[in-house]
Amino acid sequence: MGELSTLINIGNKVEQQLNEVGIGTINQLIETGSRQAWLRIKEIDDSACINRLYALEGAIQGIRWHDLSEVSKEELREFFNTYKKL
């Protein structure tokens, strides 16, 4: 596909969703941040889960989402729980 799918954790589907919500480059993803990118995706895909949020954060950090620190995961979980039902 494009530039975003070269990032770890970002496959064709997530790249397509990012493109749909106006994020088409790595720099745009970094500037937007994982939380805002996930919220935008959630608007077009109600099934966007916490793993997608982790994947976006891992992509920004350049690591597999499984390797995110426990602190990062906890912060992302709190964010996810706040917005998952919107």
PyMOL Python script that loads the backbone (N, CA, C, O; Angstrom):
from pymol import cmd

cmd.read_pdbstr("""\
ATOM      1  N   MET A   1       0.839  -1.181   0.000  1.00  0.00           N
ATOM      2  CA  MET A   1       0.000   0.000   0.000  1.00  0.00           C
ATOM      3  C   MET A   1       0.884   1.245   0.000  1.00  0.00           C
ATOM      4  O   MET A   1       1.560   1.540  -0.986  1.00  0.00           O
ATOM      5  N   GLY A   2       0.869   1.969   1.118  1.00  0.00           N
ATOM      6  CA  GLY A   2       1.592   3.234   1.120  1.00  0.00           C
ATOM      7  C   GLY A   2       2.591   3.337   2.243  1.00  0.00           C
ATOM      8  O   GLY A   2       3.072   2.338   2.778  1.00  0.00           O
ATOM      9  N   GLU A   3       2.885   4.550   2.579  1.00  0.00           N
ATOM     10  CA  GLU A   3       3.923   4.856   3.561  1.00  0.00           C
ATOM     11  C   GLU A   3       3.608   4.305   4.956  1.00  0.00           C
ATOM     12  O   GLU A   3       4.493   3.772   5.625  1.00  0.00           O
ATOM     13  N   LEU A   4       2.373   4.430   5.387  1.00  0.00           N
ATOM     14  CA  LEU A   4       2.035   4.032   6.754  1.00  0.00           C
ATOM     15  C   LEU A   4       2.207   2.537   7.009  1.00  0.00           C
ATOM     16  O   LEU A   4       2.561   2.132   8.117  1.00  0.00           O
ATOM     17  N   SER A   5       1.960   1.722   5.994  1.00  0.00           N
ATOM     18  CA  SER A   5       2.080   0.274   6.195  1.00  0.00           C
ATOM     19  C   SER A   5       3.534  -0.174   6.315  1.00  0.00           C
ATOM     20  O   SER A   5       3.802  -1.352   6.552  1.00  0.00           O
ATOM     21  N   THR A   6       4.474   0.757   6.154  1.00  0.00           N
ATOM     22  CA  THR A   6       5.877   0.411   6.401  1.00  0.00           C
ATOM     23  C   THR A   6       6.183   0.440   7.895  1.00  0.00           C
ATOM     24  O   THR A   6       7.218  -0.065   8.330  1.00  0.00           O
ATOM     25  N   LEU A   7       5.286   1.028   8.675  1.00  0.00           N
ATOM     26  CA  LEU A   7       5.471   1.085  10.125  1.00  0.00           C
ATOM     27  C   LEU A   7       5.111  -0.255  10.757  1.00  0.00           C
ATOM     28  O   LEU A   7       4.228  -0.964  10.273  1.00  0.00           O
ATOM     29  N   ILE A   8       5.797  -0.592  11.832  1.00  0.00           N
ATOM     30  CA  ILE A   8       5.472  -1.783  12.591  1.00  0.00           C
ATOM     31  C   ILE A   8       4.039  -1.631  13.124  1.00  0.00           C
ATOM     32  O   ILE A   8       3.622  -0.531  13.488  1.00  0.00           O
ATOM     33  N   ASN A   9       3.310  -2.714  13.165  1.00  0.00           N
ATOM     34  CA  ASN A   9       1.932  -2.785  13.675  1.00  0.00           C
ATOM     35  C   ASN A   9       0.869  -2.275  12.712  1.00  0.00           C
ATOM     36  O   ASN A   9      -0.320  -2.448  12.981  1.00  0.00           O
ATOM     37  N   ILE A  10       1.249  -1.659  11.609  1.00  0.00           N
ATOM     38  CA  ILE A  10       0.263  -1.061  10.704  1.00  0.00           C
ATOM     39  C   ILE A  10       0.144  -1.919   9.450  1.00  0.00           C
ATOM     40  O   ILE A  10       1.059  -1.984   8.629  1.00  0.00           O
ATOM     41  N   GLY A  11      -0.994  -2.568   9.325  1.00  0.00           N
ATOM     42  CA  GLY A  11      -1.276  -3.368   8.139  1.00  0.00           C
ATOM     43  C   GLY A  11      -2.100  -2.564   7.149  1.00  0.00           C
ATOM     44  O   GLY A  11      -2.375  -1.382   7.357  1.00  0.00           O
ATOM     45  N   ASN A  12      -2.482  -3.219   6.085  1.00  0.00           N
ATOM     46  CA  ASN A  12      -3.224  -2.536   5.027  1.00  0.00           C
ATOM     47  C   ASN A  12      -4.551  -1.971   5.516  1.00  0.00           C
ATOM     48  O   ASN A  12      -4.929  -0.861   5.140  1.00  0.00           O
ATOM     49  N   LYS A  13      -5.266  -2.731   6.357  1.00  0.00           N
ATOM     50  CA  LYS A  13      -6.584  -2.269   6.831  1.00  0.00           C
ATOM     51  C   LYS A  13      -6.446  -1.007   7.674  1.00  0.00           C
ATOM     52  O   LYS A  13      -7.178  -0.039   7.467  1.00  0.00           O
ATOM     53  N   VAL A  14      -5.516  -1.013   8.618  1.00  0.00           N
ATOM     54  CA  VAL A  14      -5.350   0.163   9.478  1.00  0.00           C
ATOM     55  C   VAL A  14      -4.848   1.349   8.655  1.00  0.00           C
ATOM     56  O   VAL A  14      -5.266   2.486   8.874  1.00  0.00           O
ATOM     57  N   GLU A  15      -3.957   1.080   7.715  1.00  0.00           N
ATOM     58  CA  GLU A  15      -3.495   2.174   6.854  1.00  0.00           C
ATOM     59  C   GLU A  15      -4.668   2.766   6.075  1.00  0.00           C
ATOM     60  O   GLU A  15      -4.784   3.986   5.957  1.00  0.00           O
ATOM     61  N   GLN A  16      -5.519   1.920   5.553  1.00  0.00           N
ATOM     62  CA  GLN A  16      -6.680   2.401   4.797  1.00  0.00           C
ATOM     63  C   GLN A  16      -7.579   3.257   5.697  1.00  0.00           C
ATOM     64  O   GLN A  16      -8.071   4.304   5.276  1.00  0.00           O
ATOM     65  N   GLN A  17      -7.786   2.807   6.927  1.00  0.00           N
ATOM     66  CA  GLN A  17      -8.609   3.588   7.847  1.00  0.00           C
ATOM     67  C   GLN A  17      -7.951   4.920   8.182  1.00  0.00           C
ATOM     68  O   GLN A  17      -8.622   5.951   8.228  1.00  0.00           O
ATOM     69  N   LEU A  18      -6.662   4.904   8.411  1.00  0.00           N
ATOM     70  CA  LEU A  18      -5.956   6.155   8.679  1.00  0.00           C
ATOM     71  C   LEU A  18      -6.094   7.114   7.501  1.00  0.00           C
ATOM     72  O   LEU A  18      -6.324   8.309   7.689  1.00  0.00           O
ATOM     73  N   ASN A  19      -5.954   6.590   6.297  1.00  0.00           N
ATOM     74  CA  ASN A  19      -6.126   7.433   5.108  1.00  0.00           C
ATOM     75  C   ASN A  19      -7.532   8.014   5.051  1.00  0.00           C
ATOM     76  O   ASN A  19      -7.711   9.183   4.706  1.00  0.00           O
ATOM     77  N   GLU A  20      -8.529   7.200   5.388  1.00  0.00           N
ATOM     78  CA  GLU A  20      -9.926   7.658   5.358  1.00  0.00           C
ATOM     79  C   GLU A  20     -10.176   8.802   6.327  1.00  0.00           C
ATOM     80  O   GLU A  20     -11.031   9.652   6.078  1.00  0.00           O
ATOM     81  N   VAL A  21      -9.442   8.828   7.425  1.00  0.00           N
ATOM     82  CA  VAL A  21      -9.648   9.878   8.429  1.00  0.00           C
ATOM     83  C   VAL A  21      -8.647  11.023   8.295  1.00  0.00           C
ATOM     84  O   VAL A  21      -8.512  11.846   9.200  1.00  0.00           O
ATOM     85  N   GLY A  22      -7.950  11.071   7.163  1.00  0.00           N
ATOM     86  CA  GLY A  22      -7.095  12.208   6.856  1.00  0.00           C
ATOM     87  C   GLY A  22      -5.655  12.096   7.320  1.00  0.00           C
ATOM     88  O   GLY A  22      -4.935  13.094   7.361  1.00  0.00           O
ATOM     89  N   ILE A  23      -5.229  10.892   7.669  1.00  0.00           N
ATOM     90  CA  ILE A  23      -3.842  10.672   8.076  1.00  0.00           C
ATOM     91  C   ILE A  23      -3.183   9.819   7.005  1.00  0.00           C
ATOM     92  O   ILE A  23      -3.464   8.626   6.892  1.00  0.00           O
ATOM     93  N   GLY A  24      -2.309  10.432   6.220  1.00  0.00           N
ATOM     94  CA  GLY A  24      -1.741   9.728   5.082  1.00  0.00           C
ATOM     95  C   GLY A  24      -0.235   9.538   5.123  1.00  0.00           C
ATOM     96  O   GLY A  24       0.339   8.846   4.282  1.00  0.00           O
ATOM     97  N   THR A  25       0.403  10.162   6.116  1.00  0.00           N
ATOM     98  CA  THR A  25       1.862  10.051   6.200  1.00  0.00           C
ATOM     99  C   THR A  25       2.269   9.702   7.637  1.00  0.00           C
ATOM    100  O   THR A  25       1.491   9.851   8.579  1.00  0.00           O
ATOM    101  N   ILE A  26       3.490   9.243   7.767  1.00  0.00           N
ATOM    102  CA  ILE A  26       4.033   8.935   9.085  1.00  0.00           C
ATOM    103  C   ILE A  26       4.056  10.196   9.941  1.00  0.00           C
ATOM    104  O   ILE A  26       3.677  10.157  11.112  1.00  0.00           O
ATOM    105  N   ASN A  27       4.494  11.303   9.372  1.00  0.00           N
ATOM    106  CA  ASN A  27       4.536  12.559  10.129  1.00  0.00           C
ATOM    107  C   ASN A  27       3.150  12.981  10.607  1.00  0.00           C
ATOM    108  O   ASN A  27       2.999  13.463  11.730  1.00  0.00           O
ATOM    109  N   GLN A  28       2.147  12.803   9.764  1.00  0.00           N
ATOM    110  CA  GLN A  28       0.783  13.150  10.174  1.00  0.00           C
ATOM    111  C   GLN A  28       0.327  12.263  11.330  1.00  0.00           C
ATOM    112  O   GLN A  28      -0.348  12.739  12.243  1.00  0.00           O
ATOM    113  N   LEU A  29       0.686  10.987  11.302  1.00  0.00           N
ATOM    114  CA  LEU A  29       0.325  10.091  12.393  1.00  0.00           C
ATOM    115  C   LEU A  29       1.008  10.527  13.682  1.00  0.00           C
ATOM    116  O   LEU A  29       0.376  10.583  14.736  1.00  0.00           O
ATOM    117  N   ILE A  30       2.279  10.832  13.598  1.00  0.00           N
ATOM    118  CA  ILE A  30       3.031  11.267  14.785  1.00  0.00           C
ATOM    119  C   ILE A  30       2.436  12.556  15.346  1.00  0.00           C
ATOM    120  O   ILE A  30       2.241  12.681  16.555  1.00  0.00           O
ATOM    121  N   GLU A  31       2.151  13.508  14.467  1.00  0.00           N
ATOM    122  CA  GLU A  31       1.590  14.786  14.903  1.00  0.00           C
ATOM    123  C   GLU A  31       0.199  14.618  15.507  1.00  0.00           C
ATOM    124  O   GLU A  31      -0.153  15.301  16.468  1.00  0.00           O
ATOM    125  N   THR A  32      -0.582  13.714  14.942  1.00  0.00           N
ATOM    126  CA  THR A  32      -1.944  13.475  15.428  1.00  0.00           C
ATOM    127  C   THR A  32      -1.916  12.741  16.762  1.00  0.00           C
ATOM    128  O   THR A  32      -2.701  13.041  17.662  1.00  0.00           O
ATOM    129  N   GLY A  33      -1.019  11.792  16.882  1.00  0.00           N
ATOM    130  CA  GLY A  33      -0.924  10.988  18.091  1.00  0.00           C
ATOM    131  C   GLY A  33      -1.854   9.790  18.053  1.00  0.00           C
ATOM    132  O   GLY A  33      -2.856   9.787  17.337  1.00  0.00           O
ATOM    133  N   SER A  34      -1.518   8.791  18.817  1.00  0.00           N
ATOM    134  CA  SER A  34      -2.282   7.543  18.784  1.00  0.00           C
ATOM    135  C   SER A  34      -3.712   7.722  19.267  1.00  0.00           C
ATOM    136  O   SER A  34      -4.634   7.132  18.703  1.00  0.00           O
ATOM    137  N   ARG A  35      -3.904   8.515  20.287  1.00  0.00           N
ATOM    138  CA  ARG A  35      -5.245   8.666  20.850  1.00  0.00           C
ATOM    139  C   ARG A  35      -6.195   9.345  19.868  1.00  0.00           C
ATOM    140  O   ARG A  35      -7.305   8.865  19.634  1.00  0.00           O
ATOM    141  N   GLN A  36      -5.753  10.460  19.297  1.00  0.00           N
ATOM    142  CA  GLN A  36      -6.615  11.168  18.349  1.00  0.00           C
ATOM    143  C   GLN A  36      -6.822  10.361  17.070  1.00  0.00           C
ATOM    144  O   GLN A  36      -7.915  10.366  16.503  1.00  0.00           O
ATOM    145  N   ALA A  37      -5.784   9.672  16.619  1.00  0.00           N
ATOM    146  CA  ALA A  37      -5.925   8.826  15.431  1.00  0.00           C
ATOM    147  C   ALA A  37      -6.949   7.724  15.703  1.00  0.00           C
ATOM    148  O   ALA A  37      -7.789   7.430  14.853  1.00  0.00           O
ATOM    149  N   TRP A  38      -6.877   7.117  16.889  1.00  0.00           N
ATOM    150  CA  TRP A  38      -7.830   6.059  17.251  1.00  0.00           C
ATOM    151  C   TRP A  38      -9.256   6.616  17.325  1.00  0.00           C
ATOM    152  O   TRP A  38     -10.197   5.976  16.855  1.00  0.00           O
ATOM    153  N   LEU A  39      -9.417   7.798  17.911  1.00  0.00           N
ATOM    154  CA  LEU A  39     -10.757   8.395  17.980  1.00  0.00           C
ATOM    155  C   LEU A  39     -11.328   8.626  16.588  1.00  0.00           C
ATOM    156  O   LEU A  39     -12.513   8.391  16.352  1.00  0.00           O
ATOM    157  N   ARG A  40     -10.496   9.080  15.678  1.00  0.00           N
ATOM    158  CA  ARG A  40     -10.959   9.291  14.295  1.00  0.00           C
ATOM    159  C   ARG A  40     -11.364   7.968  13.658  1.00  0.00           C
ATOM    160  O   ARG A  40     -12.389   7.888  12.981  1.00  0.00           O
ATOM    161  N   ILE A  41     -10.564   6.939  13.874  1.00  0.00           N
ATOM    162  CA  ILE A  41     -10.898   5.618  13.327  1.00  0.00           C
ATOM    163  C   ILE A  41     -12.190   5.113  13.955  1.00  0.00           C
ATOM    164  O   ILE A  41     -13.035   4.546  13.262  1.00  0.00           O
ATOM    165  N   LYS A  42     -12.351   5.310  15.244  1.00  0.00           N
ATOM    166  CA  LYS A  42     -13.555   4.863  15.963  1.00  0.00           C
ATOM    167  C   LYS A  42     -14.809   5.475  15.349  1.00  0.00           C
ATOM    168  O   LYS A  42     -15.869   4.848  15.351  1.00  0.00           O
ATOM    169  N   GLU A  43     -14.698   6.682  14.827  1.00  0.00           N
ATOM    170  CA  GLU A  43     -15.848   7.333  14.196  1.00  0.00           C
ATOM    171  C   GLU A  43     -16.306   6.599  12.935  1.00  0.00           C
ATOM    172  O   GLU A  43     -17.486   6.645  12.588  1.00  0.00           O
ATOM    173  N   ILE A  44     -15.389   5.929  12.252  1.00  0.00           N
ATOM    174  CA  ILE A  44     -15.758   5.217  11.019  1.00  0.00           C
ATOM    175  C   ILE A  44     -15.834   3.707  11.208  1.00  0.00           C
ATOM    176  O   ILE A  44     -16.348   2.996  10.344  1.00  0.00           O
ATOM    177  N   ASP A  45     -15.318   3.212  12.346  1.00  0.00           N
ATOM    178  CA  ASP A  45     -15.305   1.776  12.618  1.00  0.00           C
ATOM    179  C   ASP A  45     -15.536   1.556  14.108  1.00  0.00           C
ATOM    180  O   ASP A  45     -14.604   1.613  14.910  1.00  0.00           O
ATOM    181  N   ASP A  46     -16.785   1.304  14.462  1.00  0.00           N
ATOM    182  CA  ASP A  46     -17.136   1.152  15.871  1.00  0.00           C
ATOM    183  C   ASP A  46     -16.463  -0.048  16.525  1.00  0.00           C
ATOM    184  O   ASP A  46     -16.448  -0.159  17.751  1.00  0.00           O
ATOM    185  N   SER A  47     -15.909  -0.942  15.718  1.00  0.00           N
ATOM    186  CA  SER A  47     -15.245  -2.122  16.284  1.00  0.00           C
ATOM    187  C   SER A  47     -13.776  -1.850  16.644  1.00  0.00           C
ATOM    188  O   SER A  47     -13.066  -2.761  17.068  1.00  0.00           O
ATOM    189  N   ALA A  48     -13.327  -0.616  16.479  1.00  0.00           N
ATOM    190  CA  ALA A  48     -11.934  -0.285  16.815  1.00  0.00           C
ATOM    191  C   ALA A  48     -11.679  -0.618  18.283  1.00  0.00           C
ATOM    192  O   ALA A  48     -12.299  -0.048  19.181  1.00  0.00           O
ATOM    193  N   CYS A  49     -10.767  -1.541  18.507  1.00  0.00           N
ATOM    194  CA  CYS A  49     -10.532  -2.074  19.848  1.00  0.00           C
ATOM    195  C   CYS A  49      -9.267  -1.498  20.467  1.00  0.00           C
ATOM    196  O   CYS A  49      -8.547  -0.717  19.844  1.00  0.00           O
ATOM    197  N   ILE A  50      -9.016  -1.898  21.695  1.00  0.00           N
ATOM    198  CA  ILE A  50      -7.838  -1.409  22.405  1.00  0.00           C
ATOM    199  C   ILE A  50      -6.553  -1.841  21.714  1.00  0.00           C
ATOM    200  O   ILE A  50      -5.558  -1.117  21.756  1.00  0.00           O
ATOM    201  N   ASN A  51      -6.558  -3.001  21.083  1.00  0.00           N
ATOM    202  CA  ASN A  51      -5.350  -3.449  20.378  1.00  0.00           C
ATOM    203  C   ASN A  51      -5.001  -2.515  19.228  1.00  0.00           C
ATOM    204  O   ASN A  51      -3.824  -2.331  18.918  1.00  0.00           O
ATOM    205  N   ARG A  52      -5.999  -1.930  18.599  1.00  0.00           N
ATOM    206  CA  ARG A  52      -5.720  -0.965  17.536  1.00  0.00           C
ATOM    207  C   ARG A  52      -5.075   0.284  18.127  1.00  0.00           C
ATOM    208  O   ARG A  52      -4.155   0.850  17.537  1.00  0.00           O
ATOM    209  N   LEU A  53      -5.551   0.707  19.276  1.00  0.00           N
ATOM    210  CA  LEU A  53      -4.936   1.846  19.964  1.00  0.00           C
ATOM    211  C   LEU A  53      -3.496   1.531  20.340  1.00  0.00           C
ATOM    212  O   LEU A  53      -2.603   2.352  20.130  1.00  0.00           O
ATOM    213  N   TYR A  54      -3.267   0.348  20.895  1.00  0.00           N
ATOM    214  CA  TYR A  54      -1.902  -0.072  21.214  1.00  0.00           C
ATOM    215  C   TYR A  54      -1.032  -0.097  19.959  1.00  0.00           C
ATOM    216  O   TYR A  54       0.115   0.348  19.978  1.00  0.00           O
ATOM    217  N   ALA A  55      -1.591  -0.620  18.873  1.00  0.00           N
ATOM    218  CA  ALA A  55      -0.832  -0.721  17.621  1.00  0.00           C
ATOM    219  C   ALA A  55      -0.409   0.658  17.118  1.00  0.00           C
ATOM    220  O   ALA A  55       0.721   0.847  16.667  1.00  0.00           O
ATOM    221  N   LEU A  56      -1.321   1.606  17.202  1.00  0.00           N
ATOM    222  CA  LEU A  56      -0.996   2.961  16.762  1.00  0.00           C
ATOM    223  C   LEU A  56       0.107   3.566  17.616  1.00  0.00           C
ATOM    224  O   LEU A  56       1.030   4.190  17.092  1.00  0.00           O
ATOM    225  N   GLU A  57       0.015   3.384  18.923  1.00  0.00           N
ATOM    226  CA  GLU A  57       1.055   3.917  19.807  1.00  0.00           C
ATOM    227  C   GLU A  57       2.388   3.228  19.551  1.00  0.00           C
ATOM    228  O   GLU A  57       3.431   3.882  19.506  1.00  0.00           O
ATOM    229  N   GLY A  58       2.356   1.918  19.384  1.00  0.00           N
ATOM    230  CA  GLY A  58       3.588   1.195  19.086  1.00  0.00           C
ATOM    231  C   GLY A  58       4.208   1.648  17.776  1.00  0.00           C
ATOM    232  O   GLY A  58       5.428   1.770  17.668  1.00  0.00           O
ATOM    233  N   ALA A  59       3.363   1.898  16.779  1.00  0.00           N
ATOM    234  CA  ALA A  59       3.869   2.372  15.488  1.00  0.00           C
ATOM    235  C   ALA A  59       4.577   3.714  15.649  1.00  0.00           C
ATOM    236  O   ALA A  59       5.637   3.938  15.064  1.00  0.00           O
ATOM    237  N   ILE A  60       3.997   4.590  16.433  1.00  0.00           N
ATOM    238  CA  ILE A  60       4.606   5.895  16.666  1.00  0.00           C
ATOM    239  C   ILE A  60       5.937   5.740  17.396  1.00  0.00           C
ATOM    240  O   ILE A  60       6.902   6.442  17.091  1.00  0.00           O
ATOM    241  N   GLN A  61       5.988   4.822  18.357  1.00  0.00           N
ATOM    242  CA  GLN A  61       7.217   4.603  19.119  1.00  0.00           C
ATOM    243  C   GLN A  61       8.226   3.720  18.374  1.00  0.00           C
ATOM    244  O   GLN A  61       9.392   3.642  18.759  1.00  0.00           O
ATOM    245  N   GLY A  62       7.768   3.059  17.308  1.00  0.00           N
ATOM    246  CA  GLY A  62       8.659   2.193  16.542  1.00  0.00           C
ATOM    247  C   GLY A  62       8.899   0.836  17.171  1.00  0.00           C
ATOM    248  O   GLY A  62       9.944   0.219  16.969  1.00  0.00           O
ATOM    249  N   ILE A  63       7.903   0.370  17.950  1.00  0.00           N
ATOM    250  CA  ILE A  63       8.025  -0.932  18.607  1.00  0.00           C
ATOM    251  C   ILE A  63       6.753  -1.744  18.421  1.00  0.00           C
ATOM    252  O   ILE A  63       5.684  -1.199  18.150  1.00  0.00           O
ATOM    253  N   ARG A  64       6.891  -3.067  18.574  1.00  0.00           N
ATOM    254  CA  ARG A  64       5.690  -3.905  18.564  1.00  0.00           C
ATOM    255  C   ARG A  64       4.799  -3.488  19.725  1.00  0.00           C
ATOM    256  O   ARG A  64       5.288  -3.154  20.805  1.00  0.00           O
ATOM    257  N   TRP A  65       3.503  -3.509  19.502  1.00  0.00           N
ATOM    258  CA  TRP A  65       2.612  -3.038  20.562  1.00  0.00           C
ATOM    259  C   TRP A  65       2.720  -3.901  21.810  1.00  0.00           C
ATOM    260  O   TRP A  65       2.465  -3.422  22.915  1.00  0.00           O
ATOM    261  N   HIS A  66       3.093  -5.160  21.652  1.00  0.00           N
ATOM    262  CA  HIS A  66       3.268  -6.037  22.806  1.00  0.00           C
ATOM    263  C   HIS A  66       4.379  -5.531  23.726  1.00  0.00           C
ATOM    264  O   HIS A  66       4.395  -5.847  24.916  1.00  0.00           O
ATOM    265  N   ASP A  67       5.305  -4.748  23.175  1.00  0.00           N
ATOM    266  CA  ASP A  67       6.459  -4.271  23.928  1.00  0.00           C
ATOM    267  C   ASP A  67       6.266  -2.887  24.548  1.00  0.00           C
ATOM    268  O   ASP A  67       7.206  -2.324  25.110  1.00  0.00           O
ATOM    269  N   LEU A  68       5.062  -2.338  24.449  1.00  0.00           N
ATOM    270  CA  LEU A  68       4.801  -1.068  25.117  1.00  0.00           C
ATOM    271  C   LEU A  68       5.000  -1.237  26.618  1.00  0.00           C
ATOM    272  O   LEU A  68       4.738  -2.307  27.168  1.00  0.00           O
ATOM    273  N   SER A  69       5.453  -0.203  27.264  1.00  0.00           N
ATOM    274  CA  SER A  69       5.642  -0.281  28.716  1.00  0.00           C
ATOM    275  C   SER A  69       4.284  -0.463  29.400  1.00  0.00           C
ATOM    276  O   SER A  69       3.243  -0.090  28.859  1.00  0.00           O
ATOM    277  N   GLU A  70       4.321  -1.036  30.581  1.00  0.00           N
ATOM    278  CA  GLU A  70       3.082  -1.217  31.344  1.00  0.00           C
ATOM    279  C   GLU A  70       2.440   0.124  31.660  1.00  0.00           C
ATOM    280  O   GLU A  70       1.214   0.232  31.686  1.00  0.00           O
ATOM    281  N   VAL A  71       3.241   1.132  31.895  1.00  0.00           N
ATOM    282  CA  VAL A  71       2.714   2.473  32.157  1.00  0.00           C
ATOM    283  C   VAL A  71       1.957   2.987  30.931  1.00  0.00           C
ATOM    284  O   VAL A  71       0.849   3.508  31.059  1.00  0.00           O
ATOM    285  N   SER A  72       2.548   2.842  29.749  1.00  0.00           N
ATOM    286  CA  SER A  72       1.882   3.269  28.511  1.00  0.00           C
ATOM    287  C   SER A  72       0.586   2.503  28.309  1.00  0.00           C
ATOM    288  O   SER A  72      -0.445   3.090  27.981  1.00  0.00           O
ATOM    289  N   LYS A  73       0.639   1.194  28.505  1.00  0.00           N
ATOM    290  CA  LYS A  73      -0.571   0.373  28.334  1.00  0.00           C
ATOM    291  C   LYS A  73      -1.665   0.807  29.298  1.00  0.00           C
ATOM    292  O   LYS A  73      -2.831   0.892  28.912  1.00  0.00           O
ATOM    293  N   GLU A  74      -1.307   1.079  30.540  1.00  0.00           N
ATOM    294  CA  GLU A  74      -2.303   1.501  31.527  1.00  0.00           C
ATOM    295  C   GLU A  74      -2.917   2.841  31.146  1.00  0.00           C
ATOM    296  O   GLU A  74      -4.132   3.014  31.243  1.00  0.00           O
ATOM    297  N   GLU A  75      -2.094   3.785  30.716  1.00  0.00           N
ATOM    298  CA  GLU A  75      -2.611   5.088  30.278  1.00  0.00           C
ATOM    299  C   GLU A  75      -3.541   4.928  29.083  1.00  0.00           C
ATOM    300  O   GLU A  75      -4.593   5.564  29.018  1.00  0.00           O
ATOM    301  N   LEU A  76      -3.154   4.080  28.140  1.00  0.00           N
ATOM    302  CA  LEU A  76      -3.994   3.836  26.962  1.00  0.00           C
ATOM    303  C   LEU A  76      -5.285   3.122  27.341  1.00  0.00           C
ATOM    304  O   LEU A  76      -6.338   3.410  26.774  1.00  0.00           O
ATOM    305  N   ARG A  77      -5.217   2.184  28.304  1.00  0.00           N
ATOM    306  CA  ARG A  77      -6.426   1.488  28.772  1.00  0.00           C
ATOM    307  C   ARG A  77      -7.412   2.485  29.390  1.00  0.00           C
ATOM    308  O   ARG A  77      -8.613   2.424  29.127  1.00  0.00           O
ATOM    309  N   GLU A  78      -6.901   3.389  30.200  1.00  0.00           N
ATOM    310  CA  GLU A  78      -7.763   4.404  30.815  1.00  0.00           C
ATOM    311  C   GLU A  78      -8.425   5.268  29.743  1.00  0.00           C
ATOM    312  O   GLU A  78      -9.621   5.549  29.813  1.00  0.00           O
ATOM    313  N   PHE A  79      -7.646   5.682  28.762  1.00  0.00           N
ATOM    314  CA  PHE A  79      -8.188   6.464  27.653  1.00  0.00           C
ATOM    315  C   PHE A  79      -9.247   5.661  26.909  1.00  0.00           C
ATOM    316  O   PHE A  79     -10.341   6.161  26.645  1.00  0.00           O
ATOM    317  N   PHE A  80      -8.922   4.419  26.572  1.00  0.00           N
ATOM    318  CA  PHE A  80      -9.846   3.550  25.850  1.00  0.00           C
ATOM    319  C   PHE A  80     -11.158   3.398  26.613  1.00  0.00           C
ATOM    320  O   PHE A  80     -12.234   3.521  26.026  1.00  0.00           O
ATOM    321  N   ASN A  81     -11.079   3.136  27.901  1.00  0.00           N
ATOM    322  CA  ASN A  81     -12.289   2.932  28.702  1.00  0.00           C
ATOM    323  C   ASN A  81     -13.144   4.176  28.776  1.00  0.00           C
ATOM    324  O   ASN A  81     -14.361   4.085  28.938  1.00  0.00           O
ATOM    325  N   THR A  82     -12.525   5.335  28.659  1.00  0.00           N
ATOM    326  CA  THR A  82     -13.282   6.583  28.651  1.00  0.00           C
ATOM    327  C   THR A  82     -14.077   6.766  27.361  1.00  0.00           C
ATOM    328  O   THR A  82     -15.190   7.291  27.377  1.00  0.00           O
ATOM    329  N   TYR A  83     -13.495   6.328  26.244  1.00  0.00           N
ATOM    330  CA  TYR A  83     -14.090   6.625  24.932  1.00  0.00           C
ATOM    331  C   TYR A  83     -14.683   5.431  24.192  1.00  0.00           C
ATOM    332  O   TYR A  83     -15.276   5.619  23.129  1.00  0.00           O
ATOM    333  N   LYS A  84     -14.550   4.230  24.700  1.00  0.00           N
ATOM    334  CA  LYS A  84     -14.962   3.054  23.933  1.00  0.00           C
ATOM    335  C   LYS A  84     -16.440   3.017  23.604  1.00  0.00           C
ATOM    336  O   LYS A  84     -16.823   2.413  22.602  1.00  0.00           O
ATOM    337  N   LYS A  85     -17.277   3.633  24.405  1.00  0.00           N
ATOM    338  CA  LYS A  85     -18.722   3.554  24.175  1.00  0.00           C
ATOM    339  C   LYS A  85     -19.289   4.760  23.449  1.00  0.00           C
ATOM    340  O   LYS A  85     -20.497   4.833  23.222  1.00  0.00           O
ATOM    341  N   LEU A  86     -18.449   5.689  23.088  1.00  0.00           N
ATOM    342  CA  LEU A  86     -18.940   6.875  22.370  1.00  0.00           C
ATOM    343  C   LEU A  86     -19.310   6.542  20.958  1.00  0.00           C
ATOM    344  O   LEU A  86     -19.742   7.419  20.209  1.00  0.00           O
TER     345      LEU A  86
END
""", "prot")
cmd.dss("prot")
cmd.show_as("cartoon", "prot")
cmd.util.cbc("prot")
cmd.orient("prot")
